[in-house]
């Protein structure tokens, strides 16, 4: 077992990132780590070994300096209040790219609660938590379907795990990773954004088409948009569009987006349904 106190780069809040004051996570091959934020801002980590310590650094996004994001968008019309009030929040990542791919495929076009239920069922079936590419690749499309995945998505997950070096997308194939994913059948922009944020540690791909962003845009514009239209909502944030997605979603959930509310989104949805 090892312990260390690390200094995050840039503004950092473990409470906002982990959504709790302390964090404990399972890591590949039975490793584990736990973390807490000290009064001086440092992050205390206890881990099963040195490798687990490094993996925890990635999962908790400790080495990403988001100072520029906060500087650029603290006064942004939509993002400003969220950027100021949620300062130091970062997306918590998956310990394997394969797990991020699983999450990205499970969540396609369904409610988040159901998606998480399917994800947990597939993880149990794999026999590993977090699941490796090899463990997921051993599951047949039929077995994945029995865990709740639609047949087409089960086929996509099985194919990716058997034909593409997913972990290499994080380092050796980083420069071409997003375009490589976009060329795969069954992988859309929403899944690319999820894998980029949670598996590759990238902030330059937005979660286009996320239902929360659709609701936000509907609330702002008074009409129910096509999911692909949410790309325009994220475009102003350039290479930070992935992190902007997270702040917009959390800001909308907490009522921090000026001119937007969940109640208004529901009214717009109801009008759209009735008109159809």
C-alpha positions as CSV (number, residue, x, y, z in Angstrom):
1,X,0.0,0.0,0.0
2,X,1.2,3.5,-0.8
3,X,0.1,7.0,0.3
4,X,0.8,10.4,-1.3
5,X,-0.5,14.0,-1.2
6,X,-0.7,15.5,-4.6
7,X,-1.2,19.0,-5.8
8,X,-3.8,19.3,-8.6
9,X,-3.0,21.5,-11.5
10,X,-5.4,24.5,-11.6
11,X,-8.6,24.9,-9.7
12,X,-9.8,21.6,-8.3
13,X,-12.7,20.3,-6.2
14,X,-12.8,16.6,-5.3
15,X,-16.3,17.1,-3.9
16,X,-17.6,18.4,-7.2
17,X,-15.6,16.0,-9.3
18,X,-16.5,12.8,-7.3
19,X,-19.9,14.2,-6.2
20,X,-18.9,13.3,-2.6
21,X,-16.3,14.5,-0.1
22,X,-14.3,11.3,-0.4
23,X,-13.7,9.0,-3.3
24,X,-12.9,5.3,-3.5
25,X,-12.6,3.4,-6.7
26,X,-11.9,0.0,-8.2
27,X,-9.0,-0.1,-10.7
28,X,-7.9,-2.7,-13.2
29,X,-6.5,-6.1,-12.1
30,X,-7.9,-5.8,-8.5
31,X,-6.1,-2.5,-7.7
32,X,-7.9,0.2,-5.8
33,X,-7.4,3.8,-4.5
34,X,-9.2,6.2,-2.2
35,X,-8.8,10.0,-2.0
36,X,-9.8,13.0,0.1
37,X,-9.1,16.7,-0.3
38,X,-7.2,18.4,2.4
39,X,-7.7,21.9,3.8
40,X,-4.9,23.4,1.8
41,X,-6.4,22.0,-1.5
42,X,-4.0,19.0,-1.8
43,X,-5.4,15.6,-2.6
44,X,-4.5,12.8,-0.2
45,X,-4.5,9.4,-1.9
46,X,-4.0,5.9,-0.5
47,X,-3.7,3.2,-3.1
48,X,-2.9,-0.5,-3.4
49,X,0.3,0.2,-5.2
50,X,2.2,2.8,-7.2
51,X,0.4,1.9,-10.4
52,X,-2.9,2.4,-8.7
53,X,-1.8,5.8,-7.6
54,X,-1.0,6.8,-11.2
55,X,-4.4,5.4,-12.3
56,X,-6.2,7.4,-9.7
57,X,-4.5,10.6,-10.9
58,X,-6.0,10.0,-14.3
59,X,-9.5,8.9,-13.1
60,X,-9.7,12.1,-10.9
61,X,-8.2,14.3,-13.6
62,X,-5.7,15.8,-11.2
63,X,-3.2,16.8,-13.8
64,X,-5.4,18.8,-16.1
65,X,-5.1,22.5,-15.7
66,X,-8.5,24.0,-16.5
67,X,-7.5,27.6,-15.5
68,X,-7.9,28.8,-19.1
69,X,-11.5,27.4,-19.3
70,X,-12.4,29.3,-16.1
71,X,-10.7,32.4,-17.4
72,X,-12.3,32.3,-20.8
73,X,-15.9,31.5,-19.8
74,X,-16.4,33.0,-16.3
75,X,-18.5,35.8,-17.9
76,X,-20.0,33.7,-20.7
77,X,-23.8,34.4,-21.1
78,X,-24.7,30.7,-20.6
79,X,-21.8,29.2,-18.8
80,X,-20.7,32.1,-16.6
81,X,-22.7,31.3,-13.4
82,X,-21.9,27.6,-13.6
83,X,-18.2,28.2,-14.2
84,X,-18.0,30.5,-11.2
85,X,-20.1,28.5,-8.8
86,X,-18.8,25.1,-9.8
87,X,-15.2,26.1,-10.0
88,X,-12.8,23.1,-9.9
89,X,-15.3,20.6,-11.2
90,X,-13.9,18.1,-13.6
91,X,-15.4,15.0,-15.3
92,X,-14.5,11.8,-13.4
93,X,-13.1,9.3,-15.7
94,X,-13.3,5.5,-16.2
95,X,-10.3,3.5,-15.3
96,X,-10.3,1.8,-18.7
97,X,-11.2,3.1,-22.2
98,X,-13.2,-0.1,-22.7
99,X,-15.5,0.9,-19.7
100,X,-16.0,4.3,-21.2
101,X,-16.9,2.7,-24.6
102,X,-19.4,0.5,-22.7
103,X,-20.9,3.6,-21.1
104,X,-21.1,5.4,-24.4
105,X,-22.8,2.6,-26.1
106,X,-25.2,1.8,-23.3
107,X,-26.4,5.4,-23.1
108,X,-27.3,5.8,-26.8
109,X,-30.9,7.2,-27.0
110,X,-32.2,5.9,-23.7
111,X,-32.7,7.4,-20.3
112,X,-29.7,7.6,-18.1
113,X,-31.1,5.4,-15.3
114,X,-31.9,2.5,-17.7
115,X,-28.4,3.0,-19.3
116,X,-26.7,2.6,-16.0
117,X,-28.7,-0.5,-15.2
118,X,-27.6,-2.1,-18.5
119,X,-24.0,-1.0,-17.9
120,X,-23.9,-2.6,-14.5
121,X,-25.4,-5.8,-15.9
122,X,-22.7,-6.0,-18.6
123,X,-20.0,-5.3,-16.0
124,X,-21.3,-8.2,-13.9
125,X,-21.3,-10.5,-17.0
126,X,-17.7,-9.6,-17.8
127,X,-16.5,-10.7,-14.4
128,X,-14.3,-7.6,-14.0
129,X,-14.9,-4.2,-12.4
130,X,-13.7,-2.1,-14.1
131,X,-14.0,-4.3,-17.3
132,X,-11.0,-4.7,-19.6
133,X,-11.3,-4.8,-23.3
134,X,-10.5,-8.5,-23.2
135,X,-13.2,-9.3,-20.7
136,X,-15.9,-7.4,-22.7
137,X,-14.6,-9.0,-25.9
138,X,-15.3,-12.5,-24.5
139,X,-19.0,-11.6,-24.3
140,X,-21.0,-12.6,-27.4
141,X,-23.5,-10.2,-28.9
142,X,-26.2,-12.6,-27.7
143,X,-24.9,-12.5,-24.1
144,X,-24.7,-8.7,-24.3
145,X,-28.3,-8.6,-25.5
146,X,-29.4,-10.7,-22.5
147,X,-27.8,-8.0,-20.3
148,X,-30.2,-5.4,-21.9
149,X,-28.3,-4.0,-24.8
150,X,-30.2,-3.7,-28.1
151,X,-28.9,-6.2,-30.7
152,X,-27.3,-3.5,-32.9
153,X,-25.5,-1.9,-29.9
154,X,-24.4,-5.3,-28.7
155,X,-22.9,-6.1,-32.1
156,X,-21.1,-2.7,-32.1
157,X,-19.6,-3.2,-28.6
158,X,-18.5,-6.8,-29.4
159,X,-16.9,-5.6,-32.7
160,X,-15.0,-2.7,-31.2
161,X,-13.7,-4.8,-28.3
162,X,-12.5,-7.5,-30.8
163,X,-11.0,-5.4,-33.6
164,X,-9.8,-2.0,-32.2
165,X,-7.0,-1.4,-29.6
166,X,-9.1,0.7,-27.3
167,X,-6.5,1.5,-24.7
168,X,-4.1,2.7,-27.4
169,X,-6.6,5.5,-28.3
170,X,-5.5,7.2,-25.1
171,X,-1.8,7.5,-25.9
172,X,-0.3,5.9,-29.0
173,X,-3.3,6.6,-31.3
174,X,-4.4,9.8,-29.5
175,X,-4.0,12.2,-32.5
176,X,-6.4,10.1,-34.6
177,X,-8.6,8.6,-31.9
178,X,-11.7,10.7,-32.4
179,X,-11.8,10.3,-36.2
180,X,-11.1,6.6,-35.8
181,X,-14.1,6.2,-33.5
182,X,-16.3,8.3,-35.8
183,X,-15.6,5.8,-38.7
184,X,-17.1,3.0,-36.7
185,X,-20.7,1.8,-37.5
186,X,-23.0,2.4,-34.5
187,X,-20.8,5.2,-33.0
188,X,-22.3,8.7,-33.1
189,X,-21.2,12.1,-31.8
190,X,-22.7,11.5,-28.3
191,X,-20.7,8.3,-27.9
192,X,-17.5,9.9,-29.2
193,X,-18.0,12.7,-26.6
194,X,-18.5,10.3,-23.7
195,X,-15.4,8.2,-24.7
196,X,-13.3,11.4,-25.1
197,X,-14.3,12.8,-21.7
198,X,-14.4,9.6,-19.6
199,X,-12.0,7.3,-21.4
200,X,-9.4,9.5,-23.2
201,X,-9.3,12.5,-20.8
202,X,-10.0,14.9,-23.6
203,X,-12.1,18.1,-23.5
204,X,-12.4,18.8,-27.2
205,X,-15.4,16.6,-28.1
206,X,-18.8,17.7,-26.9
207,X,-21.6,15.4,-25.8
208,X,-23.7,16.3,-28.8
209,X,-27.2,15.0,-28.7
210,X,-27.3,14.5,-24.9
211,X,-31.0,14.6,-23.7
212,X,-30.0,17.2,-21.1
213,X,-28.6,19.5,-23.7
214,X,-31.7,18.9,-25.9
215,X,-33.8,20.0,-23.0
216,X,-31.6,23.0,-22.3
217,X,-31.7,24.1,-25.9
218,X,-35.5,23.6,-26.0
219,X,-35.9,25.8,-22.8
220,X,-33.7,28.5,-24.3
221,X,-35.3,28.6,-27.8
222,X,-38.9,27.6,-27.1
223,X,-38.9,24.7,-29.5
224,X,-37.8,21.1,-29.4
225,X,-34.6,20.7,-31.3
226,X,-33.2,17.7,-33.2
227,X,-30.4,16.2,-31.0
228,X,-27.8,17.0,-33.6
229,X,-28.6,20.7,-33.3
230,X,-27.0,20.7,-29.8
231,X,-23.7,20.9,-31.6
232,X,-24.4,24.6,-32.3
233,X,-24.9,25.1,-28.5
234,X,-21.3,23.8,-27.9
235,X,-19.6,25.3,-30.9
236,X,-18.7,28.7,-29.2
237,X,-16.5,26.8,-26.7
238,X,-14.1,25.4,-29.3
239,X,-11.5,22.9,-27.9
240,X,-13.3,23.2,-24.5
241,X,-16.6,22.0,-25.8
242,X,-16.4,18.7,-23.9
243,X,-15.9,20.4,-20.6
244,X,-18.5,23.0,-21.5
245,X,-21.0,20.1,-22.0
246,X,-20.4,19.0,-18.4
247,X,-20.8,22.5,-17.0
248,X,-23.9,23.2,-19.1
249,X,-25.5,19.9,-18.0
250,X,-24.7,20.4,-14.3
251,X,-25.7,24.1,-14.5
252,X,-29.0,23.2,-16.1
253,X,-29.7,20.6,-13.4
254,X,-28.9,23.1,-10.7
255,X,-30.9,26.0,-12.2
256,X,-27.8,28.1,-13.0
257,X,-28.3,28.7,-16.8
258,X,-29.8,32.1,-17.3
259,X,-33.2,32.0,-19.1
260,X,-33.5,28.2,-18.9
261,X,-35.4,25.8,-16.6
262,X,-36.5,22.2,-16.5
263,X,-40.1,23.3,-16.2
264,X,-39.9,25.4,-19.4
265,X,-38.3,22.4,-21.2
266,X,-41.2,20.2,-20.2
267,X,-43.7,22.8,-21.5
268,X,-41.9,23.0,-24.8
269,X,-41.8,19.2,-25.0
270,X,-45.5,19.0,-24.3
271,X,-46.3,21.6,-27.0
272,X,-44.2,19.7,-29.5
273,X,-45.8,16.4,-28.7
274,X,-49.3,17.8,-29.0
275,X,-48.5,19.6,-32.3
276,X,-47.3,16.3,-33.7
